[in-house]
Amino acid sequence: APDFPTALVTDGTTVFWTDSAALHGVPLAGGAMSTLASGLPLSGGLSVDTTRVAWTERPGGTAFSGAIRAVPKSGGTVATLVANAASPRAVALISNGDLIYADGVIDFLPASVSGIYRRSAAGSVTTLVSGVAGPGPIAVDGTHVYVSEGWWIKRVPRSVGAASLVSLANFYVTSIGVDSTHVYWVEEDFGTVRKAPLTGGAPTLLGSGNGRPFDLRVSDGSVYWLLGLDSLLRVPTAGGTVATVAGSL
């Protein structure tokens, strides 16, 4: 395998797998590897039926830009089966060209978009399970509550109202904080800290600690976060050098 495999499936004749950005296949008995599709924002879901292999793709920089796509098992043209998904993470190809997929469930999206769905071969989508959501860290300022749900940052008026999308992280959010202009968060994969305007917008990278993060706080022009099991880091809210405030904690 040219890169670390992330999901694998077999039809009894061929093994198909995804890595960080491509879909590959190789005969079950061994042999030459083929690349069926590449340049993909893969998110882990993988399924195969008699004619095709399907996978899930995580959303890009805008909400509801996730997708489920498929390609013939022998390679060829990539088809879009589901577009404008919230955050699909699992797909199962079933009989008659239908498929079942989970959207937003792992990412703990709000119940209004999280669920399990069935897409018919003709393209219509039916909800099988809805109201699936989960908890995440929050932060509060004078007017809103900011909620982390998986990869998503949303805000809800303190006076009660509908949630609105603020920004989209690059990985699961561990902790968030706010100041007068921005919401800040730290992501699980590398302890990466980002920010976005309170009113919504694209995220800005502030720094990374390259380790598992825990809590985060914003104070006096700096973002502080705990990393690993022993370090307290700091980066200016405007961006700059990441400094270690303390170690051996």
C-alpha positions as CSV (number, residue, x, y, z in Angstrom):
1,A,0.0,0.0,0.0
2,P,1.4,3.4,-0.9
3,D,-0.1,5.1,2.1
4,F,-1.7,4.1,5.5
5,P,-4.9,2.2,4.8
6,T,-8.0,3.6,6.6
7,A,-10.9,1.4,5.4
8,L,-11.0,-2.0,3.6
9,V,-13.7,-4.1,2.0
10,T,-13.7,-7.2,-0.3
11,D,-16.2,-8.7,-2.7
12,G,-14.5,-12.1,-2.5
13,T,-12.3,-11.5,-5.6
14,T,-10.7,-8.1,-5.0
15,V,-9.7,-6.2,-1.9
16,F,-10.5,-2.5,-2.1
17,W,-9.2,0.1,0.4
18,T,-8.9,3.8,1.0
19,D,-6.0,5.7,2.3
20,S,-5.7,9.4,3.0
21,A,-6.8,10.5,-0.5
22,A,-7.3,7.6,-2.9
23,L,-9.2,4.3,-3.5
24,H,-7.1,1.3,-4.5
25,G,-7.7,-2.4,-5.4
26,V,-5.7,-5.6,-5.6
27,P,-6.7,-9.2,-6.4
28,L,-7.6,-11.1,-3.2
29,A,-4.9,-13.7,-4.2
30,G,-2.3,-11.0,-4.5
31,G,-1.0,-9.2,-7.6
32,A,-0.8,-5.7,-9.2
33,M,-2.4,-2.8,-7.4
34,S,-4.7,-0.4,-9.2
35,T,-5.9,3.0,-8.2
36,L,-9.5,3.5,-9.0
37,A,-9.9,7.1,-7.8
38,S,-7.6,9.7,-6.3
39,G,-7.5,13.3,-4.9
40,L,-10.4,12.5,-2.6
41,P,-11.3,14.1,0.8
42,L,-12.1,10.6,2.2
43,S,-13.9,10.2,5.5
44,G,-13.8,6.4,6.2
45,G,-16.9,4.9,4.8
46,L,-16.5,2.1,2.1
47,S,-18.8,-0.4,0.5
48,V,-18.9,-2.7,-2.5
49,D,-21.6,-4.5,-4.5
50,T,-21.6,-6.5,-7.7
51,T,-20.6,-3.6,-9.9
52,R,-19.2,-0.7,-8.0
53,V,-17.3,0.6,-4.9
54,A,-18.7,3.5,-2.9
55,W,-17.1,5.8,-0.4
56,T,-17.9,8.8,1.8
57,E,-16.2,12.2,1.5
58,R,-16.0,14.7,4.4
59,P,-17.3,18.3,3.8
60,G,-15.0,21.0,2.6
61,G,-14.9,24.6,3.7
62,T,-18.6,25.1,3.5
63,A,-21.5,23.5,5.2
64,F,-23.3,20.6,3.6
65,S,-20.5,19.9,1.1
66,G,-20.0,16.2,2.1
67,A,-20.7,13.6,-0.5
68,I,-21.0,9.9,-1.3
69,R,-19.5,8.7,-4.6
70,A,-18.9,5.5,-6.5
71,V,-16.8,4.1,-9.3
72,P,-17.0,0.8,-11.2
73,K,-15.0,-2.0,-9.7
74,S,-12.8,-2.1,-12.8
75,G,-12.3,1.7,-12.7
76,G,-13.7,4.4,-14.8
77,T,-16.0,7.4,-14.3
78,V,-16.7,8.5,-10.7
79,A,-20.5,9.0,-10.1
80,T,-22.0,11.2,-7.3
81,L,-24.6,9.3,-5.4
82,V,-25.3,11.8,-2.7
83,A,-24.4,15.5,-2.8
84,N,-24.7,18.3,-0.3
85,A,-24.5,15.9,2.7
86,A,-23.7,17.3,6.2
87,S,-20.9,14.9,7.1
88,P,-21.3,11.3,5.9
89,R,-19.2,8.7,7.7
90,A,-20.7,5.3,6.7
91,V,-22.3,3.8,3.6
92,A,-23.7,0.4,2.7
93,L,-24.6,-0.5,-0.9
94,I,-27.7,-2.8,-0.9
95,S,-29.9,-4.5,-3.4
96,N,-31.5,-2.8,-6.5
97,G,-28.9,0.0,-6.6
98,D,-30.1,1.5,-3.3
99,L,-27.7,2.5,-0.5
100,I,-28.0,3.3,3.2
101,Y,-25.8,6.0,4.8
102,A,-25.2,7.7,8.1
103,D,-24.8,11.4,7.9
104,G,-23.5,13.6,10.7
105,V,-23.9,10.8,13.4
106,I,-20.3,10.5,14.3
107,D,-19.7,14.2,14.1
108,F,-22.6,14.9,16.6
109,L,-24.4,17.3,14.3
110,P,-27.7,18.7,15.5
111,A,-30.7,16.4,15.3
112,S,-32.1,18.4,12.3
113,V,-29.3,17.0,10.1
114,S,-28.0,13.9,11.8
115,G,-29.6,10.6,10.9
116,I,-29.5,7.4,8.9
117,Y,-30.9,7.6,5.3
118,R,-31.8,5.4,2.4
119,R,-31.1,6.6,-1.2
120,S,-33.0,4.8,-4.0
121,A,-31.4,4.0,-7.3
122,A,-33.6,6.7,-8.8
123,G,-32.1,9.3,-6.4
124,S,-34.8,9.9,-3.8
125,V,-33.7,10.0,-0.2
126,T,-35.8,8.6,2.7
127,T,-35.1,9.2,6.4
128,L,-34.8,6.0,8.4
129,V,-33.6,7.4,11.7
130,S,-33.5,11.0,12.8
131,G,-32.9,13.0,15.9
132,V,-29.4,11.6,16.4
133,A,-27.1,14.1,18.0
134,G,-24.5,14.4,20.8
135,P,-22.8,16.7,23.2
136,G,-19.8,18.9,22.8
137,P,-17.9,21.7,24.6
138,I,-19.4,25.2,24.8
139,A,-18.4,28.8,25.4
140,V,-20.5,31.8,26.3
141,D,-20.3,35.5,25.8
142,G,-22.7,38.4,26.4
143,T,-25.1,37.4,23.7
144,H,-24.6,33.9,22.5
145,V,-23.7,30.3,23.5
146,Y,-21.1,28.8,21.1
147,V,-21.4,25.1,20.7
148,S,-18.9,22.6,19.4
149,E,-20.5,19.6,17.6
150,G,-17.9,17.3,16.1
151,W,-16.2,19.3,13.4
152,W,-18.7,22.2,13.5
153,I,-18.8,25.4,15.5
154,K,-22.3,26.9,15.9
155,R,-23.9,29.6,18.0
156,V,-27.3,30.0,19.7
157,P,-28.7,33.3,21.1
158,R,-28.8,33.3,24.9
159,S,-32.3,34.7,24.6
160,V,-33.3,31.4,22.9
161,G,-33.4,30.8,19.1
162,A,-32.1,28.8,16.2
163,A,-28.5,27.6,16.0
164,S,-26.4,29.1,13.1
165,L,-23.2,27.9,11.6
166,V,-20.1,29.8,12.6
167,S,-17.3,27.7,11.0
168,L,-16.0,24.3,10.2
169,A,-13.0,22.8,11.9
170,N,-10.5,20.4,10.3
171,F,-11.0,17.7,12.9
172,Y,-13.0,16.9,16.1
173,V,-13.1,19.9,18.4
174,T,-11.9,19.3,22.0
175,S,-12.5,22.7,23.6
176,I,-13.5,26.2,22.6
177,G,-13.3,29.8,24.0
178,V,-14.3,33.3,22.9
179,D,-13.2,36.9,23.2
180,S,-14.9,40.0,21.9
181,T,-14.3,39.3,18.2
182,H,-13.6,35.6,17.6
183,V,-14.3,32.0,18.7
184,Y,-11.2,29.8,19.3
185,W,-10.9,26.0,19.4
186,V,-8.4,23.2,19.6
187,E,-8.7,20.1,17.5
188,E,-8.1,16.5,18.6
189,D,-5.7,15.2,15.9
190,F,-2.6,17.4,16.4
191,G,-3.6,19.9,19.1
192,T,-4.2,22.5,16.4
193,V,-5.7,25.9,17.5
194,R,-7.8,27.9,15.1
195,K,-10.2,30.9,15.2
196,A,-13.1,32.3,13.3
197,P,-15.1,35.5,13.5
198,L,-18.0,35.3,16.0
199,T,-20.5,36.2,13.2
200,G,-19.1,33.3,11.0
201,G,-16.4,32.8,8.5
202,A,-13.5,30.7,7.4
203,P,-11.1,29.4,10.1
204,T,-7.6,30.8,10.6
205,L,-4.7,28.6,11.8
206,L,-3.0,30.0,14.9
207,G,-0.6,27.2,15.8
208,S,-0.2,23.5,16.6
209,G,1.2,21.6,19.5
210,N,1.5,18.2,17.8
211,G,-0.1,16.1,20.5
212,R,-3.4,15.3,22.2
213,P,-5.2,18.4,23.5
214,F,-7.4,19.0,26.5
215,D,-8.7,22.3,27.8
216,L,-8.5,25.7,26.1
217,R,-8.9,29.3,27.5
218,V,-8.6,32.8,25.9
219,S,-7.3,35.7,28.0
220,D,-5.6,39.1,27.5
221,G,-4.7,38.5,23.8
222,S,-3.5,34.9,24.1
223,V,-4.9,31.4,23.7
224,Y,-3.8,28.8,26.3
225,W,-4.3,25.1,25.9
226,L,-3.2,21.9,27.6
227,L,-1.4,19.4,25.4
228,G,-0.4,15.8,26.0
229,L,-0.2,14.9,29.7
230,D,2.4,17.5,30.8
231,S,2.4,20.8,28.8
232,L,0.7,24.2,28.8
233,L,1.0,26.1,25.6
234,R,0.2,29.7,24.5
235,V,-0.2,31.5,21.2
236,P,-1.2,35.1,20.5
237,T,-4.8,35.5,19.4
238,A,-3.5,37.4,16.3
239,G,-1.2,34.4,15.5
240,G,2.5,34.0,16.0
241,T,5.0,31.7,17.8
242,V,3.7,28.9,20.0
243,A,5.3,29.1,23.4
244,T,5.5,26.5,26.2
245,V,4.3,28.2,29.4
246,A,4.9,25.2,31.6
247,G,6.0,21.6,31.3
248,S,6.1,18.5,33.6
249,L,2.5,19.1,34.7
